[in-house]
């Protein structure tokens, strides 16, 4: 048998990220790449510019110094060197400067210049022939390295002719402190601009992403409010963005298709239910009025079964009609004030016979304070009574013999609530989320009597039709609890 390979889903491999965060991430990433490339080019260009500028200035200074030295060699002392440096380099940006003069044999002609550079350290093999200064950088770790080499690694060498007609090499060495400061400043500027630019990119990307997804957020709000009760309302989203306008048009076309499908389904269910009601009513009437005298026991059981199943089928058809009416989303056809106490009392009266048959007690908790005893809701009394009846019958059906079903009314701010509690086995945890689905039923061993799985779905539909909610939960002491919340009616609205 060929083994079936299961590819991991995308949600398992990658976490779900909002579109706004995705746009922000990609905008910031692209900006960071562009900024990094631009700053790398800028830093390299600035480093080259600083070095070239420093070398050019050092060469010009060396040429000027060489002109002065040419008039004093070969009789040049250490004092002369200091005087030349002071006069010619007083405005230069050098922290440490060394001036040495060598003849063609590589000998330092400056008297008492023991700490100066050496011919080997500078790397000269002959006196430069040209008039322009030659710029070199010394390595501090070389064989001929000295303290002077380490502190003045940048050297400008110029060839001159002395007063004696011989050629001399004038070596002007300078420290790189100024260059290093400039390069450090450039690096700091690049780092600060990177941080500021990245921060600005995040803010800009967040703003751009927000503007980009704003129409989608409005579409989401429209979709959230799109339901059976608003299926007839046109989807309109004012936007200057062409794509959003097209999406809005497509959503409205989809809404129309769904509406047409729902109307077709409602018409079909309504027509079928109405057509079935007549033969069901005839069968039920015939079974109830049948002359049973002289019938055998098997015939009597058959007639009773037909009567019970026909009555159950009639209730199922009525449930379909009610469900179709509820799911049409057109709102209650009748709007009246319905007192909460009356709702509870009517439901107990309606379900008392079923409770007696199942040997279950019904217990009511009514509003008894003078200021709230007349509290009511606005809606269709028949539908609201059906809502409570379905919940009460469900609780009775699942209650044990001798159990108690409590039906209570209460107020919570601007809301009114009806609460039903039973002492049954409760709702299995895995079915709490689907208990209000159509045809959702519990196991036969856990309930008394037979249902068709539409009662709770109808109850939820009625609650939502009146702008309310219904919740189901299990009680710690056993049994389950249903809570219906509806909007409380103001006393001046629609007199009873």
Secondary structure per residue as TSV (DSSP state, phi and psi in degrees):
chain	resnum	aa	ss	phi	psi
A	1	X	-	360.0	134.5
A	2	X	-	-74.6	127.7
A	3	X	-	-74.0	135.4
A	4	X	-	-89.2	123.7
A	5	X	-	-94.9	132.5
A	6	X	-	-105.9	116.0
A	7	X	-	-77.4	134.1
A	8	X	-	-63.1	138.8
A	9	X	-	-70.5	160.7
A	10	X	H	-63.3	-34.0
A	11	X	H	-68.4	-23.0
A	12	X	H	-80.8	-28.8
A	13	X	H	-88.6	-35.7
A	14	X	S	-127.8	135.3
A	15	X	-	-68.3	151.2
A	16	X	-	-74.4	126.6
A	17	X	-	-123.8	139.0
A	18	X	-	-66.5	154.4
A	19	X	H	-62.3	-36.8
A	20	X	H	-63.1	-41.7
A	21	X	H	-67.9	-36.2
A	22	X	H	-64.2	-46.3
A	23	X	H	-62.2	-43.4
A	24	X	H	-58.8	-44.7
A	25	X	H	-61.2	-47.9
A	26	X	H	-70.1	-37.2
A	27	X	H	-63.6	-46.0
A	28	X	H	-63.9	-41.5
A	29	X	H	-62.5	-47.5
A	30	X	H	-62.6	-43.0
A	31	X	H	-62.4	-41.3
A	32	X	H	-63.4	-40.0
A	33	X	H	-65.1	-44.9
A	34	X	H	-63.9	-44.0
A	35	X	H	-64.6	-41.7
A	36	X	H	-62.6	-45.0
A	37	X	H	-63.9	-45.2
A	38	X	H	-63.3	-44.2
A	39	X	H	-69.1	-34.0
A	40	X	H	-62.7	-43.6
A	41	X	H	-64.5	-42.2
A	42	X	H	-62.9	-45.4
A	43	X	H	-64.2	-44.6
A	44	X	H	-62.8	-41.2
A	45	X	H	-65.6	-43.0
A	46	X	H	-66.7	-39.0
A	47	X	H	-62.5	-43.4
A	48	X	H	-65.0	-40.1
A	49	X	H	-64.3	-44.6
A	50	X	H	-62.8	-45.6
A	51	X	H	-65.2	-43.8
A	52	X	H	-64.6	-41.2
A	53	X	H	-63.9	-42.1
A	54	X	H	-66.4	-42.5
A	55	X	H	-63.7	-40.1
A	56	X	H	-64.9	-42.7
A	57	X	H	-67.1	-40.1
A	58	X	H	-64.2	-39.3
A	59	X	H	-64.1	-42.5
A	60	X	H	-63.6	-41.2
A	61	X	H	-64.7	-40.7
A	62	X	H	-63.8	-37.4
A	63	X	H	-65.5	-40.6
A	64	X	H	-66.4	-42.3
A	65	X	H	-64.9	-38.8
A	66	X	H	-62.2	-37.0
A	67	X	H	-63.1	-39.1
A	68	X	H	-71.1	-42.0
A	69	X	H	-64.1	-35.2
A	70	X	T	-60.5	-22.9
A	71	X	T	-90.1	-2.8
A	72	X	T	-122.7	-12.9
A	73	X	-	-82.4	149.3
A	74	X	S	-89.3	-5.1
A	75	X	S	-89.1	83.9
A	76	X	E	-127.5	125.9
A	77	X	E	-109.0	174.0
A	78	X	H	-65.1	-35.4
A	79	X	H	-64.8	-38.6
A	80	X	H	-62.0	-39.3
A	81	X	H	-61.3	-45.3
A	82	X	H	-64.1	-38.6
A	83	X	H	-66.6	-41.7
A	84	X	H	-63.2	-43.9
A	85	X	H	-61.7	-41.7
A	86	X	H	-64.8	-42.8
A	87	X	H	-75.4	-45.1
A	88	X	H	-87.4	-23.3
A	89	X	S	-118.7	22.2
A	90	X	T	-70.6	-22.9
A	91	X	T	-105.2	5.6
A	92	X	S	-78.9	156.7
A	93	X	-	-97.1	53.0
A	94	X	-	-116.9	129.4
A	95	X	S	-83.4	-36.1
A	96	X	S	-130.6	127.8
A	97	X	E	-133.3	137.6
A	98	X	E	-128.5	133.5
A	99	X	E	-121.9	123.7
A	100	X	E	-132.1	149.9
A	101	X	E	-129.3	128.7
A	102	X	E	-121.5	146.2
A	103	X	-	-88.6	-172.9
A	104	X	T	-68.5	-17.3
A	105	X	T	-91.3	-3.1
A	106	X	S	90.4	11.3
A	107	X	-	-89.2	139.2
A	108	X	B	-76.4	117.6
A	109	X	-	-86.8	-4.4
A	110	X	E	-82.5	124.8
A	111	X	E	-73.1	142.9
A	112	X	T	59.5	33.0
A	113	X	-	-108.6	62.1
A	114	X	T	-73.1	-26.2
A	115	X	T	-95.0	4.1
A	116	X	S	-77.7	-176.5
A	117	X	-	-73.8	159.3
A	118	X	-	-109.8	158.2
A	119	X	H	-56.3	-43.1
A	120	X	H	-69.6	-38.1
A	121	X	H	-65.2	-37.5
A	122	X	H	-73.6	-23.1
A	123	X	T	84.4	26.5
A	124	X	-	-87.9	143.9
A	125	X	S	-117.5	-19.1
A	126	X	S	-159.2	164.9
A	127	X	-	-74.8	129.7
A	128	X	-	-56.5	139.6
A	129	X	-	-89.2	-27.7
A	130	X	S	-79.2	176.2
A	131	X	S	-94.6	-18.2
A	132	X	S	-81.9	149.9
A	133	X	-	-79.8	141.6
A	134	X	E	-101.6	128.1
A	135	X	E	-100.8	128.1
A	136	X	E	-136.3	159.4
A	137	X	E	-117.0	132.3
A	138	X	-	-92.5	144.7
A	139	X	-	-92.8	124.8
A	140	X	T	-72.0	-15.5
A	141	X	T	-100.9	15.2
A	142	X	S	-73.8	175.9
A	143	X	T	-66.0	-36.7
A	144	X	T	-99.8	22.6
A	145	X	-	-66.1	147.2
A	146	X	-	-141.0	175.3
A	147	X	H	-60.9	-39.6
A	148	X	H	-63.7	-37.8
A	149	X	H	-65.6	-39.8
A	150	X	H	-68.7	-35.8
A	151	X	H	-89.2	-21.0
A	152	X	-	-129.4	74.4
A	153	X	-	-77.6	-15.2
A	154	X	E	-101.8	125.6
A	155	X	E	-127.6	137.6
A	156	X	E	-118.9	123.6
A	157	X	E	-116.4	130.9
A	158	X	E	-132.5	141.4
A	159	X	E	-96.0	134.8
A	160	X	E	-135.0	164.2
A	161	X	E	-108.8	124.5
A	162	X	-	-79.3	-179.2
A	163	X	T	-66.1	-20.7
A	164	X	T	-92.0	3.4
A	165	X	S	85.9	-0.7
A	166	X	-	-90.7	160.7
A	167	X	E	-92.2	138.8
A	168	X	E	-131.0	152.1
A	169	X	E	-105.6	117.1
A	170	X	E	-96.1	119.3
A	171	X	E	-113.0	116.2
A	172	X	E	-110.6	113.6
A	173	X	E	-109.9	139.0
A	174	X	E	-132.8	153.1
A	175	X	-	-75.0	164.2
A	176	X	S	-106.8	20.9
A	177	X	H	-59.2	-44.6
A	178	X	H	-63.8	-42.3
A	179	X	H	-63.3	-43.3
A	180	X	H	-64.5	-37.7
A	181	X	H	-64.5	-41.7
A	182	X	H	-65.0	-42.3
A	183	X	H	-66.4	-38.3
A	184	X	H	-64.1	-39.9
A	185	X	H	-64.0	-40.0
A	186	X	H	-63.5	-43.2
A	187	X	H	-63.4	-41.6
A	188	X	H	-64.6	-42.1
A	189	X	H	-61.6	-40.7
A	190	X	H	-65.7	-40.9
A	191	X	H	-65.7	-45.5
A	192	X	H	-64.1	-43.5
A	193	X	H	-65.0	-31.9
A	194	X	H	-64.6	-45.7
A	195	X	H	-64.6	-47.8
A	196	X	H	-63.7	-42.5
A	197	X	H	-64.0	-40.0
A	198	X	H	-66.8	-41.3
A	199	X	H	-63.2	-44.2
A	200	X	H	-64.6	-35.2
A	201	X	H	-65.7	-40.7
A	202	X	H	-63.2	-46.3
A	203	X	H	-63.6	-45.1
A	204	X	H	-65.1	-42.7
A	205	X	H	-64.4	-39.1
A	206	X	H	-63.6	-41.3
A	207	X	H	-67.3	-45.1
A	208	X	H	-62.4	-43.6
A	209	X	H	-64.0	-38.4
A	210	X	H	-62.9	-42.1
A	211	X	H	-65.4	-37.8
A	212	X	H	-68.6	-38.9
A	213	X	H	-94.1	-4.1
A	214	X	H	-56.6	-45.2
A	215	X	H	-60.8	-35.2
A	216	X	H	-67.2	-36.4
A	217	X	H	-63.5	-40.0
A	218	X	H	-66.5	-37.4
A	219	X	H	-64.1	-37.2
A	220	X	H	-63.7	-41.3
A	221	X	H	-62.3	-40.2
A	222	X	H	-63.5	-42.6
A	223	X	H	-65.8	-35.9
A	224	X	H	-64.3	-33.0
A	225	X	T	-91.5	1.7
A	226	X	-	-86.9	111.6
A	227	X	S	-149.2	-173.9
A	228	X	G	-56.8	-35.6
A	229	X	G	-75.4	-18.1
A	230	X	G	-120.2	16.3
A	231	X	T	-66.3	-20.7
A	232	X	T	-86.6	-5.4
A	233	X	S	-89.6	136.1
A	234	X	-	-70.9	140.1
A	235	X	-	-82.8	111.9
A	236	X	-	-127.6	128.8
A	237	X	-	-137.6	103.6
A	238	X	-	-69.5	121.0
A	239	X	-	-156.9	143.3
A	240	X	S	-85.3	-7.4
A	241	X	-	-82.4	125.8
A	242	X	H	-61.7	-44.1
A	243	X	H	-63.1	-40.6
A	244	X	H	-66.8	-40.5
A	245	X	H	-62.0	-41.8
A	246	X	H	-65.5	-41.3
A	247	X	H	-62.8	-39.6
A	248	X	H	-62.2	-41.4
A	249	X	H	-64.6	-41.5
A	250	X	H	-66.2	-38.1
A	251	X	H	-63.0	-39.8
A	252	X	H	-67.7	-37.9
A	253	X	H	-64.5	-40.1
A	254	X	H	-63.6	-39.3
A	255	X	H	-61.3	-41.1
A	256	X	H	-64.6	-42.0
A	257	X	H	-63.3	-41.8
A	258	X	H	-64.9	-42.0
A	259	X	H	-61.7	-44.8
A	260	X	H	-61.4	-40.7
A	261	X	H	-65.0	-41.9
A	262	X	H	-64.9	-42.0
A	263	X	H	-64.4	-39.3
A	264	X	H	-64.6	-41.2
A	265	X	H	-65.5	-41.9
A	266	X	H	-63.6	-42.6
A	267	X	H	-62.9	-40.8
A	268	X	H	-63.8	-49.6
A	269	X	H	-61.9	-41.6
A	270	X	H	-64.8	-45.6
A	271	X	H	-64.9	-44.7
A	272	X	H	-63.8	-43.5
A	273	X	H	-63.2	-42.7
A	274	X	H	-65.7	-38.9
A	275	X	H	-67.3	-34.7
A	276	X	H	-76.3	-28.5
A	277	X	H	-59.2	-38.8
A	278	X	H	-64.7	-53.0
A	279	X	H	-64.3	-31.7
A	280	X	H	-65.1	-44.4
A	281	X	H	-62.6	-39.0
A	282	X	H	-64.6	-46.8
A	283	X	H	-60.7	-42.2
A	284	X	H	-65.5	-41.9
A	285	X	H	-65.1	-43.5
A	286	X	H	-63.4	-40.7
A	287	X	H	-68.6	-33.5
A	288	X	H	-77.0	-30.4
A	289	X	H	-99.9	4.4
A	290	X	-	-65.7	134.9
A	291	X	-	-74.1	111.1
A	292	X	-	-97.2	5.0
A	293	X	T	-67.8	134.3
A	294	X	T	83.1	0.2
A	295	X	-	-79.9	145.8
A	296	X	-	-73.4	167.9
A	297	X	H	-62.5	-39.4
A	298	X	H	-65.5	-37.0
A	299	X	H	-67.0	-41.3
A	300	X	H	-62.1	-41.9
A	301	X	H	-64.0	-38.3
A	302	X	H	-64.4	-45.3
A	303	X	H	-63.3	-40.8
A	304	X	H	-65.0	-40.6
A	305	X	H	-64.4	-42.9
A	306	X	H	-60.9	-42.7
A	307	X	H	-62.9	-44.7
A	308	X	H	-67.6	-45.3
A	309	X	H	-70.1	-33.5
A	310	X	H	-66.8	-41.6
A	311	X	H	-63.0	-40.5
A	312	X	H	-65.7	-40.4
A	313	X	H	-64.8	-36.2
A	314	X	H	-63.9	-40.9
A	315	X	H	-64.7	-37.0
A	316	X	H	-63.6	-40.8
A	317	X	H	-64.4	-42.8
A	318	X	H	-60.9	-38.5
A	319	X	H	-64.6	-40.0
A	320	X	H	-61.7	-43.0
A	321	X	H	-63.9	-43.0
A	322	X	H	-63.8	-43.3
A	323	X	H	-64.4	-39.6
A	324	X	H	-63.6	-41.0
A	325	X	H	-64.7	-40.9
A	326	X	H	-67.6	-44.7
A	327	X	H	-77.1	-5.9
A	328	X	T	-66.7	-23.9
A	329	X	-	71.6	20.5
A	330	X	S	-91.1	0.9
A	331	X	-	87.1	163.7
A	332	X	-	-60.7	137.5
A	333	X	S	-74.3	-27.6
A	334	X	-	-121.4	133.7
A	335	X	-	-120.7	113.2
A	336	X	E	-140.3	159.5
A	337	X	E	-76.5	130.6
A	338	X	E	-127.3	112.6
A	339	X	E	-64.9	137.8
A	340	X	H	-61.7	-42.3
A	341	X	H	-62.3	-39.3
A	342	X	H	-66.3	-36.9
A	343	X	H	-61.4	-43.8
A	344	X	H	-67.7	-45.1
A	345	X	H	-63.7	-44.1
A	346	X	H	-62.3	-38.7
A	347	X	H	-67.5	-40.9
A	348	X	H	-63.6	-41.0
A	349	X	H	-65.1	-39.7
A	350	X	H	-69.5	-32.5
A	351	X	H	-101.8	3.6
A	352	X	H	-64.3	-39.4
A	353	X	H	-63.5	-42.8
A	354	X	H	-64.5	-39.2
A	355	X	H	-63.7	-39.7
A	356	X	H	-64.4	-41.2
A	357	X	H	-64.0	-34.1
A	358	X	T	-93.3	3.8
A	359	X	T	55.8	48.7
A	360	X	-	-122.3	141.2
A	361	X	E	-95.6	141.0
A	362	X	E	-105.4	130.2
A	363	X	E	-126.7	127.2
A	364	X	E	-106.2	142.6
A	365	X	E	-123.9	105.4
A	366	X	-	-102.6	162.9
A	367	X	-	-72.6	127.0
A	368	X	-	-122.5	-4.5
A	369	X	S	-78.6	146.3
A	370	X	T	-61.5	-33.1
A	371	X	T	-79.8	-12.9
A	372	X	T	-127.2	0.9
A	373	X	T	-63.4	-26.0
A	374	X	T	-99.7	14.8
A	375	X	-	-58.9	139.2
A	376	X	E	-144.2	171.7
A	377	X	E	-123.1	164.2
A	378	X	E	-105.9	128.8
A	379	X	E	170.4	-166.4
A	380	X	-	-87.1	112.0
A	381	X	H	-57.8	-38.8
A	382	X	H	-63.6	-44.3
A	383	X	H	-66.9	-42.2
A	384	X	H	-64.2	-37.9
A	385	X	H	-66.2	-39.0
A	386	X	H	-62.6	-38.8
A	387	X	H	-56.9	-54.0
A	388	X	H	-67.7	-38.6
A	389	X	H	-61.1	-43.3
A	390	X	H	-62.8	-41.7
A	391	X	H	-66.7	-40.5
A	392	X	H	-65.6	-44.1
A	393	X	H	-64.9	-36.7
A	394	X	H	-62.8	-42.4
A	395	X	H	-66.8	-39.6
A	396	X	H	-64.0	-43.1
A	397	X	H	-62.0	-32.1
A	398	X	H	-97.8	-0.9
A	399	X	S	-83.3	146.1
A	400	X	-	-74.6	166.7
A	401	X	T	-61.3	131.3
A	402	X	T	83.8	2.6
A	403	X	-	-74.9	170.1
A	404	X	E	-125.2	133.6
A	405	X	E	-111.5	120.5
A	406	X	E	-99.2	133.3
A	407	X	E	-124.0	116.3
A	408	X	E	-125.3	149.4
A	409	X	E	-116.7	145.7
A	410	X	E	-160.5	172.7
A	411	X	E	-126.2	146.6
A	412	X	E	-143.3	89.9
A	413	X	T	66.6	-122.6
A	414	X	T	-88.8	5.0
A	415	X	E	-108.0	152.0
A	416	X	E	-115.0	147.7
A	417	X	E	-137.2	150.3
A	418	X	E	-121.9	126.4
A	419	X	E	-120.3	132.6
A	420	X	E	-122.0	131.4
A	421	X	E	-127.9	142.0
A	422	X	-	-130.9	176.3
A	423	X	-	-115.6	27.0
A	424	X	S	-79.1	-165.1
A	425	X	-	-75.0	-8.6
A	426	X	-	84.3	179.2
A	427	X	-	-100.3	128.3
A	428	X	-	-55.0	136.9
A	429	X	G	-54.9	-33.8
A	430	X	G	-76.4	-3.7
A	431	X	G	-115.0	2.4
A	432	X	T	-62.5	-35.3
A	433	X	T	-78.6	-16.6
A	434	X	T	-118.0	10.0
A	435	X	T	-64.9	-25.9
A	436	X	T	-96.5	5.8
A	437	X	S	-73.1	154.4
A	438	X	T	-66.1	138.6
A	439	X	T	64.8	18.8
A	440	X	-	-79.8	120.1
A	441	X	-	-132.1	154.3
A	442	X	-	-87.5	173.2
A	443	X	-	-65.3	145.3
A	444	X	G	-59.9	-33.4
A	445	X	G	-70.4	-12.8
A	446	X	G	-102.1	1.2
A	447	X	-	-135.9	156.4
A	448	X	S	-105.0	133.8
A	449	X	S	85.2	178.4
A	450	X	-	-121.1	134.8
A	451	X	-	-125.2	177.0
A	452	X	-	-118.7	9.9
A	453	X	S	75.2	20.7
A	454	X	-	-113.8	-12.8
A	455	X	H	-60.2	-48.7
A	456	X	H	-70.8	-35.5
A	457	X	H	-63.8	-40.4
A	458	X	H	-65.6	-41.6
A	459	X	H	-61.3	-43.4
A	460	X	H	-65.9	-41.0
A	461	X	H	-62.6	-39.5
A	462	X	H	-64.8	-42.9
A	463	X	H	-61.0	-46.0
A	464	X	H	-68.1	-33.1
A	465	X	H	-62.9	-30.1
A	466	X	T	-96.7	15.1
A	467	X	T	74.5	22.3
A	468	X	-	-113.3	-172.1
A	469	X	E	-136.0	163.5
A	470	X	E	-141.4	134.6
A	471	X	E	-129.1	147.2
A	472	X	E	-124.6	140.6
A	473	X	E	-154.2	162.4
A	474	X	E	-95.0	143.0
A	475	X	-	-90.0	146.6
A	476	X	T	-64.2	-34.9
A	477	X	T	-83.7	1.4
A	478	X	S	111.3	150.8
A	479	X	S	86.9	-178.9
A	480	X	E	-126.5	167.9
A	481	X	E	-135.8	132.5
A	482	X	E	-114.9	133.4
A	483	X	E	-126.7	119.3
A	484	X	E	-103.3	127.9
A	485	X	E	-116.6	127.3
A	486	X	E	-130.5	159.4
A	487	X	E	-73.8	131.4
A	488	X	B	-74.6	139.5
A	489	X	-	-84.9	138.8
A	490	X	-	-71.9	148.6
A	491	X	T	-65.4	-23.7
A	492	X	T	-89.1	-3.8
A	493	X	S	-90.7	128.1
A	494	X	S	46.5	87.0
A	495	X	-	-58.8	146.4
A	496	X	-	-65.0	360.0
